[in-house]
Amino acid sequence: KHSEKFGRYIVWPESIIAELDDSREDIGHNLLTATNIGKNFEIPANRINSILSELGWIKKVLSQKGSKNETFRSSIW
């Protein structure tokens, strides 16, 4: 395609865009997630994760980023 403002540029064919849109719709329906389970039982997803963790079916991660640091004066974590 060509634009007065940006000049010549490449775009995805419409057939590829349609295929990607169709594949995206199926993703959420087939996955077993805490959110999907929670909706079925009317329980929040974080509670579902806690239950699954208590059963030993998943490992609960406290934090994926950051670190715990002890303060110099108060020894508070």
C-alpha positions as CSV (number, residue, x, y, z in Angstrom):
1,K,0.0,0.0,0.0
2,H,1.0,3.6,-0.3
3,S,0.2,6.5,2.1
4,E,0.7,10.2,1.4
5,K,2.0,10.6,4.9
6,F,4.2,7.5,5.3
7,G,5.0,6.4,1.8
8,R,5.1,2.8,0.7
9,Y,4.5,0.1,3.3
10,I,3.7,-3.6,3.5
11,V,0.4,-5.0,5.0
12,W,-0.8,-8.5,5.8
13,P,-3.2,-10.1,3.3
14,E,-6.8,-10.1,4.5
15,S,-6.9,-13.9,4.4
16,I,-4.1,-14.1,7.0
17,I,-5.8,-11.6,9.3
18,A,-9.1,-13.6,9.1
19,E,-7.3,-16.8,10.0
20,L,-5.5,-15.2,13.0
21,D,-8.8,-13.8,14.3
22,D,-10.5,-17.2,14.0
23,S,-7.7,-19.0,15.8
24,R,-7.8,-16.4,18.7
25,E,-11.4,-17.0,19.4
26,D,-10.9,-20.7,20.1
27,I,-8.0,-20.2,22.5
28,G,-9.9,-19.1,25.6
29,H,-12.7,-21.8,25.3
30,N,-10.4,-24.8,25.5
31,L,-8.0,-23.7,28.2
32,L,-8.5,-24.8,31.8
33,T,-7.7,-21.8,33.9
34,A,-8.5,-20.6,37.4
35,T,-10.7,-17.9,35.9
36,N,-12.7,-20.4,33.9
37,I,-13.1,-22.8,36.9
38,G,-14.0,-19.9,39.1
39,K,-16.7,-18.7,36.8
40,N,-18.2,-22.2,36.8
41,F,-18.4,-22.3,40.6
42,E,-18.8,-18.6,41.2
43,I,-15.5,-18.5,43.2
44,P,-12.7,-15.9,42.6
45,A,-9.8,-17.1,40.5
46,N,-7.3,-16.3,43.3
47,R,-9.3,-18.6,45.6
48,I,-9.2,-21.4,43.0
49,N,-5.4,-21.0,42.8
50,S,-5.2,-21.3,46.6
51,I,-7.3,-24.4,46.6
52,L,-5.2,-26.0,43.8
53,S,-2.1,-25.1,45.6
54,E,-3.4,-26.7,48.9
55,L,-4.1,-29.9,46.9
56,G,-0.6,-29.8,45.5
57,W,-1.8,-29.6,42.0
58,I,0.0,-26.3,41.3
59,K,2.9,-24.5,43.0
60,K,2.0,-21.0,44.2
61,V,4.6,-18.4,43.3
62,L,5.0,-15.5,45.7
63,S,6.6,-13.2,43.2
64,Q,7.9,-13.4,39.8
65,K,9.8,-10.2,39.9
66,G,11.6,-8.2,42.6
67,S,13.3,-9.4,45.7
68,K,12.8,-9.3,49.4
69,N,15.2,-7.0,51.3
70,E,15.7,-6.5,55.0
71,T,15.8,-2.8,56.0
72,F,18.8,-1.7,57.9
73,R,17.1,-0.2,60.9
74,S,13.9,-2.1,61.5
75,S,14.6,-5.6,60.2
76,I,11.2,-5.5,58.4
77,W,10.9,-7.6,55.3
